[in-house]
Amino acid sequence: MAARCSPGICLSVIFAAMIALVAPSQLVVEWRRGDSPQIAELFRRRPTGADLRNLESSLENACRIGQLVRPWMQWARFVIFEDAGDNAVLGRGGWFFYRPAVEYLVEPWSPEGEQAQGNVFDAIVSFRDDLAKRGIRLLVMPAPNKASVYSEMLARRAGGEGGPVNTATRDVLARLRRAGIEILDLFEVYERAKRTAGSPAYYLAQDSHWSPEGMELAAEAAAKRLLELGWVEKGSTKYQTRPAPVQRYGDVLRMIRAPQVERLFEPQRMNCTQVVDVETGRLYADDANSPVLVLGDSFLRIFERDAPGSGGFVAHLARHLGFSVSSVVSDGGASTLVRQQLARRPALVKGKRAVVWEFVERDLRFGTEGWQQVPLPPAD
């Protein structure tokens, strides 16, 4: 990260921008409404980070000039106060964390009665039972929040072997196991892998998602479990990988919505690999007739449906299984929306022997549309 300017210089720059560009037009608007000029409040006392945030929000909503200045306001907040905005948290060593995931980790909650729309246990058990009626087995695979795997990068005092995991997550997984739900525990997978000397980072520093290495670890573990359970047999399709490095800023860094902040960091290089069918030479592609269906959220989208393509969890799961799979991916919608898609398109589960259901850990509490029960139509 580049050297930071002194707080005095930064405040001078941002205040000059507010006065020269925003203040005149904003004052006219407020005087016409009969309001007391909000910007004047900053000169009655020493400004704080909260003052800048409130003014930023007011300016953004008030005028177009304010919207142009907003990124510079965010830059000042970040440089002076290390405030990464409403959606991001700055950790250690240039690591960024998605704020809702951090809130999930540190704020106590109970799955009992927490969801406004449905109950996580009832939804998962009901889905398992609906699939069982069609002869389909279910493997549930929660993707850990980055803060659960790398809490030591969030705060030094949070470090320690394994790092903290929200006790509610452990309770949910234990209760699901008691209900006979097959769980792939990636928390344990990553904890064990991190003990290996020289192990790579399994999550991206600037992003909320797993790294190519973390994705590959999850894909290998899922394929191994499916084969060990005997739900499917190893296929005969031969796949190989080819390097496809990607360089970009992570999603959490971009959530700050300030290019000026992004420029303080280098884009993150990701050593992705694409999956290629050896016989045809073509990149991996889903097969609607596969015996395995994968459901999930943006953890399945990253590297697979965005750059480099055919290099994410789905493709690498297929590589380890030896046959193509089919998939339904809904960014942020793995708790309920993916099952709603299946209910509308029941042909997606036709001929399936196993479903792998991925959802990010924080969705246990914050899942879009909650955890509704979504019955599948009766089998033909």
C-alpha positions as CSV (number, residue, x, y, z in Angstrom):
1,M,0.0,0.0,0.0
2,A,1.3,3.5,-0.8
3,A,2.4,5.9,1.9
4,R,-0.5,7.9,3.5
5,C,-0.6,11.6,3.7
6,S,-0.8,13.3,7.0
7,P,-4.3,13.9,8.5
8,G,-3.9,17.6,8.3
9,I,-3.1,17.6,4.6
10,C,-5.8,15.2,3.8
11,L,-8.4,17.2,5.7
12,S,-7.3,20.4,3.9
13,V,-7.6,18.8,0.5
14,I,-11.1,17.3,1.1
15,F,-12.4,20.5,2.8
16,A,-11.1,22.6,-0.1
17,A,-12.9,20.3,-2.5
18,M,-16.1,20.6,-0.6
19,I,-15.9,24.4,-0.3
20,A,-14.9,25.0,-4.0
21,L,-17.1,22.5,-5.7
22,V,-20.0,21.6,-3.5
23,A,-20.6,24.3,-0.9
24,P,-22.0,27.0,-3.2
25,S,-24.6,24.8,-4.9
26,Q,-25.5,23.0,-1.7
27,L,-26.0,26.3,0.2
28,V,-28.3,27.6,-2.4
29,V,-30.4,24.4,-2.3
30,E,-30.6,24.5,1.5
31,W,-31.4,28.2,1.8
32,R,-34.2,27.8,-0.8
33,R,-35.7,25.1,1.4
34,G,-35.3,27.2,4.5
35,D,-32.8,24.7,6.0
36,S,-29.8,25.5,8.1
37,P,-26.7,24.8,5.9
38,Q,-25.3,21.4,7.0
39,I,-21.8,22.1,5.8
40,A,-21.6,24.9,8.3
41,E,-21.7,22.4,11.1
42,L,-18.3,21.2,10.2
43,F,-16.8,24.6,11.1
44,R,-18.3,24.7,14.6
45,R,-16.2,21.9,15.9
46,R,-13.3,19.6,14.9
47,P,-14.6,17.2,12.3
48,T,-14.8,13.4,13.0
49,G,-15.1,10.4,10.8
50,A,-18.9,10.3,11.6
51,D,-19.2,13.9,10.4
52,L,-17.5,13.1,7.1
53,R,-19.7,10.1,6.6
54,N,-22.9,12.0,7.3
55,L,-21.9,14.9,5.1
56,E,-20.9,12.4,2.3
57,S,-24.3,10.8,2.5
58,S,-26.0,14.1,2.4
59,L,-24.0,15.4,-0.6
60,E,-24.5,12.2,-2.5
61,N,-28.2,12.4,-2.2
62,A,-28.4,16.2,-2.7
63,C,-26.6,17.0,-6.0
64,R,-24.6,15.7,-8.9
65,I,-21.5,17.6,-7.9
66,G,-21.7,15.8,-4.5
67,Q,-21.8,12.5,-6.3
68,L,-18.6,13.4,-8.0
69,V,-17.0,14.4,-4.8
70,R,-18.2,11.3,-2.8
71,P,-15.3,9.1,-3.9
72,W,-12.8,11.7,-2.6
73,M,-14.8,11.9,0.6
74,Q,-14.4,8.1,0.9
75,W,-10.8,8.3,0.1
76,A,-10.3,10.8,3.0
77,R,-12.2,8.6,5.4
78,F,-10.1,5.7,4.4
79,V,-6.7,7.5,4.5
80,I,-7.4,9.4,7.7
81,F,-9.6,7.0,9.7
82,E,-9.1,3.6,7.9
83,D,-12.9,3.7,7.4
84,A,-13.7,1.4,4.5
85,G,-17.4,2.4,4.3
86,D,-20.6,0.6,4.9
87,N,-19.8,-2.7,3.2
88,A,-16.1,-3.3,3.9
89,V,-13.8,-3.7,6.8
90,L,-10.1,-3.2,6.6
91,G,-8.2,-5.9,8.3
92,R,-4.4,-6.5,8.6
93,G,-1.9,-6.6,5.8
94,G,-4.1,-5.2,3.2
95,W,-6.9,-7.8,3.7
96,F,-10.5,-6.6,3.3
97,F,-13.6,-8.3,4.8
98,Y,-17.2,-8.1,3.8
99,R,-18.9,-6.3,6.7
100,P,-22.1,-8.5,7.0
101,A,-19.8,-11.5,7.2
102,V,-17.9,-9.9,10.1
103,E,-21.1,-8.9,11.8
104,Y,-22.2,-12.5,11.5
105,L,-19.0,-13.7,13.2
106,V,-18.9,-11.3,16.1
107,E,-22.6,-10.7,16.8
108,P,-24.3,-13.4,18.8
109,W,-27.5,-14.8,17.3
110,S,-29.6,-17.9,17.5
111,P,-31.0,-19.8,14.5
112,E,-34.2,-20.4,16.5
113,G,-36.7,-17.8,15.4
114,E,-34.0,-15.6,13.7
115,Q,-35.3,-15.9,10.2
116,A,-38.2,-13.7,9.2
117,Q,-39.0,-16.1,6.4
118,G,-38.7,-19.7,7.4
119,N,-36.4,-21.8,9.5
120,V,-33.0,-23.1,8.3
121,F,-33.5,-26.6,9.7
122,D,-37.0,-27.1,8.3
123,A,-35.9,-25.8,4.9
124,I,-32.9,-28.1,4.6
125,V,-34.6,-31.2,6.0
126,S,-37.7,-30.6,3.8
127,F,-35.5,-30.3,0.7
128,R,-33.5,-33.4,1.6
129,D,-36.8,-35.3,2.0
130,D,-38.2,-34.0,-1.3
131,L,-35.1,-35.1,-3.1
132,A,-35.1,-38.5,-1.4
133,K,-38.6,-39.2,-2.8
134,R,-37.0,-38.9,-6.2
135,G,-34.1,-41.2,-5.2
136,I,-31.7,-38.2,-5.0
137,R,-29.1,-37.8,-2.2
138,L,-28.2,-34.4,-0.8
139,L,-24.7,-33.1,0.3
140,V,-24.8,-29.8,2.1
141,M,-21.6,-27.7,1.8
142,P,-21.6,-24.4,3.6
143,A,-18.8,-22.1,2.4
144,P,-17.1,-20.5,5.4
145,N,-17.0,-16.7,5.7
146,K,-13.5,-15.5,5.1
147,A,-13.5,-14.1,8.6
148,S,-14.1,-17.6,10.0
149,V,-11.0,-19.0,8.2
150,Y,-8.7,-16.0,8.5
151,S,-9.8,-14.2,11.6
152,E,-6.1,-13.5,12.4
153,M,-6.1,-11.2,9.3
154,L,-9.2,-9.4,10.6
155,A,-7.6,-8.6,14.0
156,R,-4.4,-9.8,15.7
157,R,-6.2,-10.7,18.9
158,A,-8.6,-13.0,16.9
159,G,-5.8,-15.3,15.8
160,G,-5.0,-18.8,17.0
161,E,-5.2,-22.3,15.7
162,G,-8.4,-22.7,13.7
163,G,-9.6,-19.2,14.5
164,P,-13.1,-18.5,15.9
165,V,-16.2,-19.8,14.2
166,N,-19.6,-18.5,15.2
167,T,-21.0,-21.0,17.7
168,A,-24.4,-20.7,15.9
169,T,-22.7,-22.2,12.8
170,R,-21.4,-25.1,14.8
171,D,-24.8,-25.6,16.4
172,V,-26.6,-25.6,13.0
173,L,-24.2,-28.1,11.5
174,A,-24.4,-30.4,14.5
175,R,-28.2,-30.3,14.5
176,L,-28.3,-31.0,10.7
177,R,-26.1,-34.0,11.3
178,R,-28.4,-35.3,14.0
179,A,-31.2,-35.0,11.5
180,G,-29.3,-37.3,9.1
181,I,-28.1,-34.5,6.7
182,E,-24.8,-35.3,5.0
183,I,-22.4,-32.3,5.7
184,L,-19.1,-31.5,4.0
185,D,-17.3,-29.5,6.7
186,L,-15.1,-27.0,4.9
187,F,-14.2,-25.3,8.2
188,E,-12.3,-28.5,9.2
189,V,-10.9,-28.9,5.7
190,Y,-9.3,-25.4,5.7
191,E,-8.2,-25.6,9.3
192,R,-6.3,-28.8,8.6
193,A,-4.8,-27.4,5.4
194,K,-3.6,-24.2,7.1
195,R,-1.5,-26.3,9.5
196,T,0.7,-27.3,6.5
197,A,3.9,-25.2,6.4
198,G,4.0,-22.9,3.4
199,S,0.3,-23.4,2.6
200,P,-1.2,-20.8,0.2
201,A,-4.0,-18.4,1.2
202,Y,-7.3,-20.2,0.7
203,Y,-9.2,-16.9,0.5
204,L,-8.5,-13.7,-1.5
205,A,-7.1,-10.8,0.4
206,Q,-9.3,-8.2,-1.3
207,D,-12.3,-10.4,-2.0
208,S,-15.0,-12.2,0.0
209,H,-14.5,-15.4,-1.9
210,W,-12.1,-18.3,-1.8
211,S,-8.9,-18.2,-3.8
212,P,-8.2,-20.6,-6.7
213,E,-6.3,-22.8,-4.2
214,G,-9.2,-22.7,-1.7
215,M,-11.7,-23.5,-4.4
216,E,-9.7,-26.4,-5.6
217,L,-9.4,-27.8,-2.1
218,A,-13.2,-27.6,-1.7
219,A,-13.8,-29.2,-5.1
220,E,-11.5,-32.1,-4.4
221,A,-13.1,-32.6,-1.0
222,A,-16.6,-32.7,-2.4
223,A,-15.7,-35.1,-5.2
224,K,-14.0,-37.4,-2.7
225,R,-17.0,-37.4,-0.4
226,L,-19.5,-38.2,-3.2
227,L,-17.3,-41.1,-4.4
228,E,-16.7,-42.4,-0.9
229,L,-20.4,-42.4,-0.1
230,G,-21.0,-44.4,-3.3
231,W,-23.6,-42.0,-4.5
232,V,-21.8,-41.8,-7.9
233,E,-19.0,-43.7,-9.6
234,K,-15.8,-42.2,-11.1
235,G,-16.3,-41.3,-14.7
236,S,-14.1,-42.0,-17.7
237,T,-13.8,-38.4,-19.1
238,K,-10.2,-37.2,-18.9
239,Y,-9.7,-33.6,-18.0
240,Q,-6.5,-31.5,-17.8
241,T,-5.8,-28.1,-16.6
242,R,-4.2,-25.1,-18.2
243,P,-2.9,-22.0,-16.5
244,A,-5.2,-19.0,-16.9
245,P,-4.0,-16.2,-14.5
246,V,-6.4,-13.4,-13.7
247,Q,-5.6,-10.0,-12.3
248,R,-8.3,-7.8,-10.8
249,Y,-9.4,-5.9,-7.7
250,G,-11.5,-7.9,-5.3
251,D,-15.2,-7.4,-4.8
252,V,-14.9,-6.0,-1.2
253,L,-12.3,-3.4,-2.3
254,R,-14.6,-2.4,-5.1
255,M,-17.6,-2.1,-2.7
256,I,-15.9,1.0,-1.3
257,R,-16.9,2.6,-4.6
258,A,-13.8,4.9,-4.7
259,P,-11.3,4.4,-7.4
260,Q,-8.9,6.6,-5.4
261,V,-8.9,4.0,-2.7
262,E,-8.4,1.2,-5.2
263,R,-5.3,2.9,-6.6
264,L,-3.7,2.6,-3.2
265,F,-3.4,-1.1,-3.8
266,E,-2.2,-3.4,-6.5
267,P,-4.8,-5.6,-8.3
268,Q,-4.7,-9.1,-7.0
269,R,-3.1,-11.8,-9.2
270,M,-4.9,-15.1,-9.1
271,N,-3.3,-18.3,-10.4
272,C,-6.4,-19.8,-11.9
273,T,-6.5,-22.9,-14.0
274,Q,-9.1,-23.8,-16.6
275,V,-10.5,-27.3,-17.0
276,V,-10.2,-28.7,-20.5
277,D,-11.6,-31.9,-22.0
278,V,-8.6,-33.9,-23.2
279,E,-10.5,-35.6,-26.0
280,T,-12.2,-32.6,-27.5
281,G,-9.7,-29.9,-26.4
282,R,-12.7,-27.8,-25.4
283,L,-13.2,-25.9,-22.1
284,Y,-15.3,-27.6,-19.5
285,A,-19.1,-27.2,-20.1
286,D,-22.0,-28.4,-17.9
287,D,-24.1,-31.4,-19.0
288,A,-27.9,-31.2,-18.2
289,N,-28.0,-35.0,-18.2
290,S,-25.3,-35.4,-15.5
291,P,-26.2,-37.5,-12.4
292,V,-24.9,-34.6,-10.2
293,L,-26.5,-31.2,-9.8
294,V,-24.6,-28.4,-8.0
295,L,-26.5,-25.5,-6.4
296,G,-24.9,-22.4,-5.0
297,D,-24.1,-18.7,-5.0
298,S,-21.2,-16.5,-6.0
299,F,-18.7,-19.0,-4.6
300,L,-19.6,-21.1,-7.6
301,R,-19.7,-18.2,-10.0
302,I,-16.2,-16.9,-9.3
303,F,-13.6,-18.3,-11.8
304,E,-16.4,-20.3,-13.4
305,R,-18.8,-17.9,-15.0
306,D,-16.5,-14.9,-14.8
307,A,-12.8,-14.7,-15.7
308,P,-11.1,-16.9,-16.6
309,G,-14.2,-19.1,-17.2
310,S,-14.5,-22.9,-16.8
311,G,-12.0,-22.6,-13.9
312,G,-14.2,-22.6,-10.8
313,F,-15.7,-25.1,-8.3
314,V,-18.0,-26.7,-10.8
315,A,-15.4,-27.4,-13.4
316,H,-12.9,-28.7,-10.9
317,L,-15.5,-30.9,-9.2
318,A,-16.2,-32.4,-12.6
319,R,-12.5,-32.9,-13.2
320,H,-12.2,-34.9,-10.0
321,L,-15.3,-36.9,-10.7
322,G,-14.4,-37.7,-14.2
323,F,-17.7,-36.5,-15.7
324,S,-19.5,-33.2,-16.3
325,V,-22.1,-32.0,-13.8
326,S,-25.0,-29.5,-14.1
327,S,-25.3,-26.4,-12.0
328,V,-27.7,-23.7,-10.9
329,V,-26.0,-20.5,-9.6
330,S,-27.7,-17.5,-8.0
331,D,-25.5,-14.7,-6.6
332,G,-26.6,-14.2,-3.0
333,G,-29.5,-16.5,-3.5
334,A,-28.4,-20.0,-2.4
335,S,-30.6,-20.1,0.7
336,T,-34.0,-20.0,-1.1
337,L,-33.7,-18.6,-4.7
338,V,-31.9,-21.7,-6.1
339,R,-34.6,-24.0,-4.8
340,Q,-37.3,-21.7,-6.2
341,Q,-35.6,-22.1,-9.6
342,L,-35.8,-25.9,-9.2
343,A,-39.5,-25.7,-8.2
344,R,-40.2,-23.8,-11.4
345,R,-38.0,-26.1,-13.5
346,P,-38.3,-29.6,-12.0
347,A,-36.7,-31.1,-15.2
348,L,-33.4,-29.9,-13.7
349,V,-33.4,-32.7,-11.2
350,K,-34.6,-35.4,-13.7
351,G,-32.1,-38.3,-13.7
352,K,-30.0,-36.9,-10.9
353,R,-28.5,-39.1,-8.2
354,A,-26.9,-36.5,-6.0
355,V,-27.2,-32.7,-5.3
356,V,-24.4,-30.7,-3.9
357,W,-25.8,-27.6,-2.2
358,E,-23.3,-24.8,-1.4
359,F,-24.3,-21.6,0.4
360,V,-22.1,-19.1,2.2
361,E,-22.0,-19.3,6.0
362,R,-23.5,-15.9,6.7
363,D,-26.6,-16.9,4.8
364,L,-27.6,-19.1,7.8
365,R,-28.6,-15.7,9.2
366,F,-28.8,-13.3,6.3
367,G,-29.9,-15.4,3.4
368,T,-31.9,-13.6,0.7
369,E,-35.6,-14.5,1.1
370,G,-34.7,-16.3,4.3
371,W,-35.1,-20.0,4.5
372,Q,-38.4,-20.7,3.0
373,Q,-39.7,-24.2,2.4
374,V,-40.0,-24.7,-1.3
375,P,-41.6,-28.0,-2.2
376,L,-40.6,-29.6,-5.4
377,P,-43.4,-30.6,-7.7
378,P,-44.3,-34.4,-7.4
379,A,-42.1,-36.6,-9.5
380,D,-43.6,-37.9,-12.7
